[in-house]
Amino acid sequence: MVPQRDTNNRSTPKGVYDILPKRSAGIQPSNPRMVCKPDVPFAHLLINGEHLPANTGATFSVHSPYTGSLASAAAAASSEDCRAAIEAAHRAFPAWEATSYATRRDILLRAAATLQSEEWQKKAALAMRAELASPQAHIMFNLVAGPELLRSVATLVNELKGETLPSVVPGGQVFVQRRAQGVIYSVIPWNAHVPLIVSTVAIPLVCGNTVVVRPSEFCPYSSSLVVDALHEAGLPAGVLNFVPMSKDSIPRLTSEIIAHPAVRKITFTGSDRVGKIIAMEAAKHLKPCVFELGGKAPSVVLADADIEQASRAIVAGGFFFSGQSCVSTERVIVQRPVLEPLVSAIKQHLSTLTVGDPKNSDLSSLFTESHADGIIAMVKEAKEAGAEVLLGDMKKAGPALLKPHIILGVKPETRLWQQDSFGPVLALAVVDTIDEAVELANASDYSLAASLWTKDVYNAMNVAMRIRSGSVNINGSTLNIENELGLTGLGGSSGYGRVNVDSFTDKRTITLHPSQGSYPWGL
């Protein structure tokens, strides 16, 4: 099927489009005959430098989690499309690896300029509001973080250095080079797609790899805007390929992609449940993975903390984008003398936040109705186990809308303490000693981010080093933009590996032997 081109050089599937029926929220299953009106944003495949429909003609639609109205549609990649994307990336790899560091750097800098342009930001903001019900703060986070991180990634060319050393063989010389690995398969989530495309796509690219990227099925069009900006900045055909997938096809296509011999590494950002499935698939082929998975970030508030500052950071860290971040503050561990003033301050700050329509509210819908139902179930279980609901009515305020909740006395054995809730809920625990606080902070299988509040900087360093977390923020929020570049956990449910130059290059050794070698048996 040959796509038609519009004036913006974007591919448009042939045919006259009919409006899709509304759904309450989320994704409509793939349907080869499903089409949509021309004014509905459409995410095409990007394979070998061409914007294309799926070779089967299949598409899927995305609906606003707040209104249920049609937000976008996307081509639903098939097995043939995925193979074509991988093979295009494989063919493009030798030339891209040989491209100068300056060229790679300049492409990323041009893409950063595009992401900072008024035209691109307006289009991206509309897409995020439609597909994700993003409030203004979440939109601005993505729009600010994206170009800033791209510029930082562009400078990583300076880390692509090798080393030389004398060989153990007299007269020989050893050269150690950083070399790209090949085709990287990158899976991007929906909750912070702009900075995460930058980190898990642009970093492999600047290292000389080629990439096949799958966006979240919840925001294919929003993600396509970032991929297009990178491609249009000057990436050669095949270096970056984009394959949206319908929800029902993801498990099968993921297995096929991982099994493809040209795919060298998999990077995934998302839930620990899916991360485990991908890890098992990758293990079948002994392929390495880089995972940034869930979080259950603790905020430890000691008795000498600045309560006003701590409460502001906890509210920002716990309720930004309704808590839908892997580094959201989910657990608050507070020393008993400051419990009441801390809770009072948190409630006061939460009382100023509005919940509802993303156009004019601070907090809006969660990404699906079923997710909102799951969070309420976790809160009810915690209450039944003896926890006290200090704020919140344990009811939905809309199909996927949930108001902030504060739960005191959450038992470590309950799901609300153990599992990533990914919602606007704080689980509070009270301790008497610092040792108890550290023990509770570490009583989790997650290890992504944490924060610590105290005025004693010397004690802060001591306590921070005892908290097992990939990132500990002293007197700052767990939600920290510096986390976005290279953040991963220390294993377990938060994942493993780092999104950095080390993860996407191999150190290869070349030994130059002396002209007259010495070998066994007098040879």
Backbone torsions as a table, in degrees:
resi	resn	phi	psi	omega
1	MET	NA	122.9	-178.4
2	VAL	-94.6	124.4	-178.6
3	PRO	-75.6	149.5	171.1
4	GLN	-87.4	150.5	-178.6
5	ARG	-106.4	137.9	174.0
6	ASP	-95.7	-174.9	-174.8
7	THR	-69.0	-17.1	177.7
8	ASN	-93.8	10.7	179.1
9	ASN	62.9	28.9	174.7
10	ARG	-102.9	140.3	-179.8
11	SER	-73.9	141.0	177.8
12	THR	-129.3	121.8	178.7
13	PRO	-59.4	146.5	180.0
14	LYS	-67.1	155.5	171.5
15	GLY	119.5	165.4	175.2
16	VAL	-97.2	131.5	-169.4
17	TYR	-96.9	140.6	176.5
18	ASP	-110.0	149.0	-178.8
19	ILE	-70.1	145.0	179.5
20	LEU	-88.6	150.7	176.2
21	PRO	-67.8	148.2	179.3
22	LYS	-74.6	149.2	172.4
23	ARG	-126.0	165.2	-177.4
24	SER	-65.8	-39.5	179.1
25	ALA	-174.3	162.4	168.4
26	GLY	91.1	-140.2	-166.8
27	ILE	-118.4	141.0	173.2
28	GLN	-93.9	136.6	-177.1
29	PRO	-58.7	157.2	179.2
30	SER	-63.6	143.0	178.3
31	ASN	-149.9	116.1	-177.1
32	PRO	-58.1	-23.9	-178.8
33	ARG	-97.3	-0.8	-176.2
34	MET	-75.8	130.3	178.4
35	VAL	-135.1	166.7	-177.7
36	CYS	-138.2	164.2	-177.9
37	LYS	-63.7	153.3	-178.1
38	PRO	-61.3	-25.2	-177.8
39	ASP	-85.1	-0.2	176.2
40	VAL	-85.0	125.0	179.9
41	PRO	-56.4	135.9	-175.3
42	PHE	-127.9	130.4	178.2
43	ALA	-99.8	117.7	178.5
44	HIS	-90.9	165.7	166.6
45	LEU	-70.3	151.7	169.9
46	LEU	-123.8	107.7	-177.5
47	ILE	-131.6	123.3	178.9
48	ASN	54.1	39.3	176.0
49	GLY	82.5	4.5	-178.0
50	GLU	-116.2	135.9	171.7
51	HIS	-82.7	121.5	-171.5
52	LEU	-135.8	153.9	166.5
53	PRO	-77.2	168.8	172.8
54	ALA	-63.2	146.6	-176.9
55	ASN	-67.2	-18.8	175.6
56	THR	-90.1	-10.2	-173.8
57	GLY	82.6	0.1	-176.6
58	ALA	-69.4	145.3	176.9
59	THR	-139.8	168.8	170.2
60	PHE	-142.2	159.3	-177.1
61	SER	-116.6	156.2	178.5
62	VAL	-121.8	135.2	-179.1
63	HIS	-118.5	145.6	-179.8
64	SER	-59.7	130.3	177.3
65	PRO	-69.8	-14.4	179.8
66	TYR	-91.4	-47.8	-175.7
67	THR	-102.8	-20.5	-174.6
68	GLY	80.5	-1.4	-178.5
69	SER	-77.5	158.2	-179.4
70	LEU	-63.6	125.1	-177.9
71	ALA	-104.0	-40.8	-177.4
72	SER	-166.5	173.9	172.8
73	ALA	-140.7	163.3	-177.0
74	ALA	-149.7	152.4	170.7
75	ALA	-66.8	138.0	-179.7
76	ALA	-102.2	105.1	-174.9
77	ALA	-59.0	144.3	176.0
78	SER	-103.9	177.9	175.4
79	SER	-59.2	-41.8	-179.8
80	GLU	-64.4	-39.6	178.2
81	ASP	-63.1	-43.6	-178.9
82	CYS	-65.1	-41.7	177.2
83	ARG	-63.2	-39.9	178.8
84	ALA	-63.4	-39.1	178.9
85	ALA	-65.3	-44.9	179.7
86	ILE	-63.6	-44.7	-178.5
87	GLU	-66.7	-35.6	176.0
88	ALA	-63.9	-43.1	178.4
89	ALA	-64.6	-38.4	179.8
90	HIS	-65.6	-41.6	178.8
91	ARG	-67.5	-35.2	-177.0
92	ALA	-77.7	-17.4	-172.1
93	PHE	-59.9	-49.8	-175.6
94	PRO	-57.2	-44.2	-178.7
95	ALA	-69.8	-38.5	-179.6
96	TRP	-68.2	-40.2	178.2
97	GLU	-61.4	-32.1	-179.3
98	ALA	-83.4	-6.4	179.8
99	THR	-66.7	142.7	-176.8
100	SER	-64.3	152.1	177.7
101	TYR	-59.8	-38.6	-178.6
102	ALA	-62.9	-38.1	178.9
103	THR	-65.4	-46.3	177.7
104	ARG	-58.6	-46.2	-179.8
105	ARG	-58.7	-46.9	-175.0
106	ASP	-66.9	-34.0	176.9
107	ILE	-62.5	-44.6	-179.9
108	LEU	-66.4	-35.8	178.5
109	LEU	-67.4	-37.4	176.3
110	ARG	-66.6	-39.2	177.5
111	ALA	-63.6	-39.1	178.0
112	ALA	-61.4	-39.5	177.9
113	ALA	-63.8	-38.4	177.2
114	THR	-63.5	-45.4	-179.6
115	LEU	-64.4	-18.9	179.9
116	GLN	-97.9	-3.1	-178.6
117	SER	-74.3	150.6	-178.6
118	GLU	-62.6	-40.4	-178.6
119	GLU	-62.8	-47.0	-178.5
120	TRP	-66.7	-42.7	-176.3
121	GLN	-66.3	-35.8	177.8
122	LYS	-64.6	-45.0	179.9
123	LYS	-64.0	-42.6	-179.3
124	ALA	-66.6	-39.1	179.8
125	ALA	-63.1	-43.8	178.8
126	LEU	-63.0	-39.1	-179.4
127	ALA	-66.3	-43.9	180.0
128	MET	-65.5	-39.3	178.5
129	ARG	-65.2	-38.4	-177.7
130	ALA	-72.8	-49.0	-173.2
131	GLU	-80.3	-33.5	-170.5
132	LEU	-117.7	-1.3	-173.6
133	ALA	54.3	43.5	-175.6
134	SER	-73.9	126.3	169.5
135	PRO	-69.7	170.5	-174.5
136	GLN	-60.7	-38.1	-178.3
137	ALA	-63.1	-40.4	179.3
138	HIS	-68.4	-39.2	176.7
139	ILE	-60.7	-47.8	-177.7
140	MET	-65.4	-35.5	176.4
141	PHE	-57.2	-48.7	179.9
142	ASN	-65.2	-42.3	-175.9
143	LEU	-70.2	-31.5	178.4
144	VAL	-82.3	-44.1	-175.6
145	ALA	-66.7	-36.7	-175.4
146	GLY	-56.5	-62.3	-178.9
147	PRO	-65.2	-33.9	178.6
148	GLU	-63.1	-45.2	-179.8
149	LEU	-68.9	-35.5	177.7
150	LEU	-60.8	-41.4	178.2
151	ARG	-65.3	-38.3	177.4
152	SER	-65.1	-41.8	179.5
153	VAL	-64.2	-37.2	179.8
154	ALA	-58.2	-32.2	-179.2
155	THR	-74.9	-11.4	-178.2
156	LEU	-67.7	-11.2	174.2
157	VAL	-58.7	-25.9	179.7
158	ASN	-70.2	-14.1	179.0
159	GLU	-93.8	-3.3	-176.9
160	LEU	-86.0	62.0	-176.0
161	LYS	-114.5	152.9	175.3
162	GLY	-108.6	-161.1	178.6
163	GLU	-153.2	160.1	176.1
164	THR	-127.8	152.0	178.3
165	LEU	-158.9	155.2	179.2
166	PRO	-67.1	142.7	176.6
167	SER	-74.2	156.7	173.5
168	VAL	-68.4	-18.7	175.1
169	VAL	-84.1	119.5	-177.5
170	PRO	-52.4	130.3	179.3
171	GLY	88.5	-6.9	-179.9
172	GLY	-92.0	165.3	-180.0
173	GLN	-138.3	139.9	-179.0
174	VAL	-112.4	132.0	176.9
175	PHE	-117.7	126.7	177.4
176	VAL	-111.3	121.6	-177.5
177	GLN	-117.9	147.8	170.1
178	ARG	-91.1	121.9	-179.1
179	ARG	-125.7	145.8	177.6
180	ALA	-64.0	158.9	-172.7
181	GLN	-96.4	-29.8	-178.2
182	GLY	132.0	-136.2	-177.4
183	VAL	-85.6	126.0	177.9
184	ILE	-108.5	132.0	174.1
185	TYR	-99.8	118.6	-174.6
186	SER	-119.0	128.0	179.3
187	VAL	-111.1	123.6	-171.8
188	ILE	-107.6	138.2	177.5
189	PRO	-84.9	-178.8	-176.6
190	TRP	-98.2	-21.1	-166.6
191	ASN	-81.1	-20.6	176.4
192	ALA	-150.2	55.9	-168.2
193	HIS	-65.6	-32.6	-177.0
194	VAL	-67.2	-58.1	178.4
195	PRO	-64.5	-28.4	-178.2
196	LEU	-79.1	-29.0	169.8
197	ILE	-65.3	-39.9	178.5
198	VAL	-60.0	-49.0	-174.0
199	SER	-73.5	-42.7	-172.9
200	THR	-96.6	-2.7	174.0
201	VAL	-115.3	-50.1	-176.0
202	ALA	-68.6	-34.8	178.8
203	ILE	-65.9	-48.0	173.1
204	PRO	-56.7	-38.8	-179.6
205	LEU	-64.3	-45.6	-177.2
206	VAL	-66.7	-22.9	176.7
207	CYS	-80.6	-7.0	178.3
208	GLY	101.2	6.8	176.7
209	ASN	-85.3	163.6	168.3
210	THR	-107.7	158.0	-167.8
211	VAL	-135.6	139.3	165.2
212	VAL	-113.4	121.0	-174.2
213	VAL	-117.3	134.8	172.0
214	ARG	-110.0	122.4	177.2
215	PRO	-80.6	167.6	172.0
216	SER	-64.6	144.4	176.1
217	GLU	-68.8	-8.6	179.4
218	PHE	-89.4	-15.7	180.0
219	CYS	-149.4	56.2	-178.3
220	PRO	-64.5	-38.5	-177.6
221	TYR	-71.1	-43.9	177.5
222	SER	-57.1	-42.0	179.7
223	SER	-69.0	-35.7	-178.9
224	SER	-63.0	-29.8	179.7
225	LEU	-64.7	-38.2	178.8
226	VAL	-70.8	-44.8	179.8
227	VAL	-61.7	-41.6	179.0
228	ASP	-63.7	-38.8	178.8
229	ALA	-62.2	-40.9	177.3
230	LEU	-65.5	-45.0	-178.1
231	HIS	-64.5	-45.7	-176.0
232	GLU	-72.7	-12.1	175.8
233	ALA	-74.4	-8.5	175.2
234	GLY	128.4	9.3	177.4
235	LEU	-65.2	133.2	176.7
236	PRO	-64.2	157.3	179.6
237	ALA	-55.7	133.9	176.5
238	GLY	91.2	-15.8	-177.9
239	VAL	-68.5	-38.3	178.4
240	LEU	-129.0	124.6	-177.9
241	ASN	-126.6	146.1	-169.7
242	PHE	-128.5	120.2	-174.7
243	VAL	-130.7	83.9	172.4
244	PRO	-61.7	149.9	-179.3
245	MET	-136.2	144.5	173.1
246	SER	-71.1	153.2	-173.6
247	LYS	-57.6	-40.3	-175.5
248	ASP	-72.3	-19.2	-178.2
249	SER	-94.8	-10.6	-172.8
250	ILE	-59.2	-49.3	-178.6
251	PRO	-57.5	-46.1	-178.2
252	ARG	-66.3	-46.2	-177.3
253	LEU	-68.6	-34.9	177.7
254	THR	-61.9	-44.6	178.0
255	SER	-60.8	-41.6	-179.2
256	GLU	-66.0	-41.4	-179.3
257	ILE	-65.5	-46.2	-179.6
258	ILE	-61.7	-35.6	-178.1
259	ALA	-74.1	-18.6	-176.9
260	HIS	-62.4	129.6	-174.9
261	PRO	-64.1	-21.1	-179.3
262	ALA	-78.8	-18.6	-179.4
263	VAL	-80.0	120.9	-174.1
264	ARG	-97.9	-28.5	-176.6
265	LYS	-153.6	152.3	179.1
266	ILE	-120.9	132.2	172.2
267	THR	-122.2	133.1	-174.6
268	PHE	-138.3	134.8	172.1
269	THR	-121.6	121.5	-177.2
270	GLY	168.9	-150.2	-174.9
271	SER	-78.0	153.2	176.9
272	ASP	-66.7	-28.7	177.8
273	ARG	-61.4	-49.4	179.9
274	VAL	-71.1	-35.3	178.3
275	GLY	-58.3	-39.8	178.7
276	LYS	-65.5	-37.9	178.8
277	ILE	-65.2	-44.7	179.6
278	ILE	-65.1	-39.9	179.7
279	ALA	-61.5	-39.9	179.0
280	MET	-66.8	-39.0	176.8
281	GLU	-64.5	-44.0	-179.1
282	ALA	-65.7	-35.1	-179.6
283	ALA	-63.6	-28.8	178.3
284	LYS	-60.7	-27.5	-176.5
285	HIS	-115.7	10.7	-178.8
286	LEU	52.7	44.1	179.6
287	LYS	-103.1	133.0	-178.4
288	PRO	-73.4	155.2	-179.7
289	CYS	-132.1	153.3	168.1
290	VAL	-122.0	119.4	-174.7
291	PHE	-120.8	128.3	162.7
292	GLU	-113.9	110.4	-170.8
293	LEU	-111.4	-143.5	-172.4
294	GLY	-74.0	173.6	177.8
295	GLY	-144.1	154.0	173.7
296	LYS	-139.5	56.9	-166.7
297	ALA	-58.8	125.5	175.8
298	PRO	-90.9	145.0	169.2
299	SER	-116.8	111.9	-176.9
300	VAL	-94.8	119.3	-177.1
301	VAL	-112.1	108.7	-180.0
302	LEU	-83.8	167.2	-171.5
303	ALA	-64.2	-23.7	-178.3
304	ASP	-98.7	15.2	-176.7
305	ALA	-70.3	155.6	170.2
306	ASP	-77.7	101.6	-171.0
307	ILE	-65.1	-38.2	-179.9
308	GLU	-63.2	-46.6	179.3
309	GLN	-66.6	-41.7	-179.5
310	ALA	-63.3	-43.3	-178.0
311	SER	-64.9	-39.8	178.3
312	ARG	-62.9	-44.4	-179.0
313	ALA	-68.1	-37.0	179.7
314	ILE	-66.1	-42.0	177.7
315	VAL	-65.3	-43.9	178.9
316	ALA	-64.2	-44.2	-178.1
317	GLY	-72.7	-30.4	-176.2
318	GLY	-89.4	-24.5	-170.7
319	PHE	-123.1	-0.5	173.1
320	PHE	-58.8	129.9	-176.3
321	PHE	51.3	39.7	178.0
322	SER	57.0	33.6	177.0
323	GLY	75.9	14.3	-176.2
324	GLN	-91.9	64.3	177.8
325	SER	-145.6	146.7	179.9
326	CYS	-69.3	-16.3	178.5
327	VAL	-112.3	19.1	174.8
328	SER	-62.3	143.6	173.4
329	THR	-70.1	114.7	-178.4
330	GLU	-111.8	-28.8	-179.0
331	ARG	-122.7	134.5	175.1
332	VAL	-118.4	120.2	-179.1
333	ILE	-112.3	112.9	-169.1
334	VAL	-125.2	139.0	174.3
335	GLN	-71.9	142.8	-169.3
336	ARG	-53.3	-41.1	-176.5
337	PRO	-60.0	-23.3	-176.3
338	VAL	-113.1	13.2	-179.6
339	LEU	-60.5	-54.2	-174.6
340	GLU	-63.0	-48.1	178.8
341	PRO	-63.9	-32.7	179.3
342	LEU	-67.9	-47.6	179.9
343	VAL	-61.4	-41.6	179.9
344	SER	-61.8	-43.3	-179.6
345	ALA	-67.5	-39.8	178.7
346	ILE	-63.0	-45.1	179.1
347	LYS	-61.2	-40.1	-179.8
348	GLN	-62.6	-44.7	179.1
349	HIS	-66.7	-38.7	179.8
350	LEU	-67.1	-29.5	-179.1
351	SER	-65.8	-17.9	-179.4
352	THR	-89.2	-8.2	-177.1
353	LEU	-91.1	140.8	177.9
354	THR	-102.0	149.8	-177.5
355	VAL	-127.1	127.4	178.2
356	GLY	153.8	-130.0	-176.8
357	ASP	-58.3	124.8	-177.8
358	PRO	-62.4	-19.4	-179.7
359	LYS	-67.7	-29.9	-175.3
360	ASN	-141.0	24.5	179.2
361	SER	-126.7	157.7	178.6
362	ASP	-79.0	-37.0	-179.4
363	LEU	-122.5	140.3	179.0
364	SER	-133.3	-156.4	-170.0
365	SER	-66.4	150.9	165.1
366	LEU	-74.2	171.2	-169.0
367	PHE	-75.4	-19.6	172.9
368	THR	-147.9	159.0	175.6
369	GLU	-64.3	-42.5	-177.1
370	SER	-63.5	-32.3	178.1
371	HIS	-67.1	-42.1	176.9
372	ALA	-60.3	-42.0	177.9
373	ASP	-61.9	-40.0	179.9
374	GLY	-64.2	-38.3	178.7
375	ILE	-65.9	-43.8	178.4
376	ILE	-60.0	-39.6	178.1
377	ALA	-62.5	-40.1	178.9
378	MET	-64.4	-41.2	179.2
379	VAL	-65.0	-42.6	-179.7
380	LYS	-64.2	-39.4	177.4
381	GLU	-62.7	-41.9	178.8
382	ALA	-63.5	-39.2	178.2
383	LYS	-65.4	-43.1	178.8
384	GLU	-62.9	-25.8	179.2
385	ALA	-87.2	3.4	174.6
386	GLY	115.5	-1.8	179.9
387	ALA	-74.5	158.1	-179.4
388	GLU	-113.2	129.7	178.7
389	VAL	-85.5	107.8	-178.6
390	LEU	-85.5	-25.9	179.8
391	LEU	-152.4	135.6	178.8
392	GLY	114.1	151.9	-175.8
393	ASP	-111.1	5.3	179.0
394	MET	57.4	32.7	176.9
395	LYS	-132.8	154.3	174.6
396	LYS	-79.6	143.6	177.0
397	ALA	-96.3	1.1	179.9
398	GLY	-176.5	180.0	-177.1
399	PRO	-52.0	-42.9	179.2
400	ALA	-130.2	25.5	-173.8
401	LEU	-105.6	130.5	-178.7
402	LEU	-136.3	127.6	177.6
403	LYS	-77.7	162.2	-179.5
404	PRO	-60.8	143.2	177.1
405	HIS	-128.0	141.5	172.0
406	ILE	-124.7	125.0	-175.7
407	ILE	-122.3	121.2	-177.3
408	LEU	-100.4	141.5	175.4
409	GLY	76.4	34.7	179.7
410	VAL	-72.2	126.3	-178.1
411	LYS	-73.9	138.9	-179.4
412	PRO	-59.4	-21.4	-178.4
413	GLU	-86.8	-5.4	-178.3
414	THR	-84.3	160.0	179.9
415	ARG	-63.1	-33.5	-178.2
416	LEU	-65.3	-24.5	175.9
417	TRP	-90.7	-34.9	-171.2
418	GLN	-89.5	-31.7	-172.5
419	GLN	-108.2	152.4	177.8
420	ASP	-70.5	110.0	-177.0
421	SER	-79.0	-30.6	178.2
422	PHE	55.0	46.8	-179.0
423	GLY	-155.6	179.6	-174.9
424	PRO	-81.9	63.9	-176.7
425	VAL	-134.6	130.7	172.4
426	LEU	-108.6	128.8	174.7
427	ALA	-101.7	116.6	-176.4
428	LEU	-101.8	140.1	173.8
429	ALA	-134.3	140.7	-177.9
430	VAL	-106.9	135.6	178.8
431	VAL	-131.0	162.8	176.8
432	ASP	-101.6	-32.7	-174.5
433	THR	-120.6	161.7	176.9
434	ILE	-65.8	-38.1	178.6
435	ASP	-59.8	-41.0	177.2
436	GLU	-63.6	-39.6	-179.1
437	ALA	-62.8	-44.1	179.2
438	VAL	-64.7	-42.5	-179.4
439	GLU	-60.7	-43.1	178.9
440	LEU	-69.8	-37.7	178.0
441	ALA	-60.1	-35.7	-178.8
442	ASN	-88.5	-2.0	-179.0
443	ALA	-83.4	62.8	-178.7
444	SER	-159.8	151.6	176.2
445	ASP	-85.7	-1.1	178.4
446	TYR	-99.8	149.0	-175.9
447	SER	-151.8	46.3	-172.9
448	LEU	-91.4	-57.1	-177.0
449	ALA	-145.7	156.7	178.5
450	ALA	-153.4	164.8	172.3
451	SER	-137.3	156.2	-177.3
452	LEU	-138.3	132.1	-176.6
453	TRP	-119.4	117.2	177.4
454	THR	-165.2	151.3	177.1
455	LYS	-88.3	-11.4	-178.7
456	ASP	-91.0	100.5	-173.9
457	VAL	-65.9	-32.1	179.4
458	TYR	-69.5	-43.9	176.7
459	ASN	-66.2	-34.6	180.0
460	ALA	-59.5	-44.7	-179.5
461	MET	-63.8	-40.7	-180.0
462	ASN	-64.2	-46.7	-178.2
463	VAL	-69.9	-41.1	-178.4
464	ALA	-59.7	-37.8	-179.4
465	MET	-71.3	-16.2	178.2
466	ARG	-90.9	-13.2	178.4
467	ILE	-85.6	123.2	-176.4
468	ARG	-84.5	97.0	-177.6
469	SER	-154.3	146.8	178.0
470	GLY	-64.2	-26.9	179.4
471	SER	-144.6	128.0	174.3
472	VAL	-119.8	122.5	-178.9
473	ASN	-102.9	113.6	179.0
474	ILE	-85.0	121.1	-178.6
475	ASN	55.0	43.1	177.5
476	GLY	-153.9	166.5	-176.8
477	SER	-74.2	152.6	171.7
478	THR	-65.5	-26.5	179.0
479	LEU	-87.0	94.3	-171.8
480	ASN	-130.8	126.2	-174.9
481	ILE	-62.0	-25.4	177.6
482	GLU	-65.7	-20.8	176.9
483	ASN	-66.2	-24.5	-169.7
484	GLU	-68.7	-22.1	-177.9
485	LEU	-102.5	102.9	175.5
486	GLY	86.7	12.4	-178.9
487	LEU	-78.8	129.0	165.1
488	THR	-151.0	170.5	-179.0
489	GLY	-84.5	-171.8	-178.3
490	LEU	-105.4	34.1	-178.0
491	GLY	101.9	-171.9	-179.8
492	GLY	64.2	-145.2	-173.1
493	SER	-75.7	-4.7	176.6
494	SER	-95.9	-2.5	175.1
495	GLY	95.2	-172.6	-177.6
496	TYR	-154.9	161.8	-175.6
497	GLY	88.4	162.1	178.4
498	ARG	-122.8	141.7	176.7
499	VAL	-84.4	85.0	-177.9
500	ASN	-152.2	-176.4	-177.4
501	VAL	-60.1	-40.6	-179.6
502	ASP	-58.6	-37.3	-175.6
503	SER	-74.8	-23.1	-174.3
504	PHE	-118.0	20.6	170.4
505	THR	-136.6	155.6	173.4
506	ASP	-111.0	140.9	171.7
507	LYS	-87.4	115.5	-178.4
508	ARG	-113.3	140.7	-175.5
509	THR	-107.1	130.8	172.8
510	ILE	-118.9	123.4	-179.9
511	THR	-110.5	121.6	175.9
512	LEU	-94.5	111.4	-176.8
513	HIS	-83.5	155.2	178.3
514	PRO	-64.1	159.4	-175.8
515	SER	-63.6	-30.0	179.0
516	GLN	-115.5	99.9	-177.0
517	GLY	-86.1	160.8	177.6
518	SER	-118.7	128.2	-174.6
519	TYR	-131.4	165.3	179.7
520	PRO	-60.8	162.2	177.1
521	TRP	62.0	21.9	177.0
522	GLY	76.0	14.7	179.6
523	LEU	-71.5	NA	NA
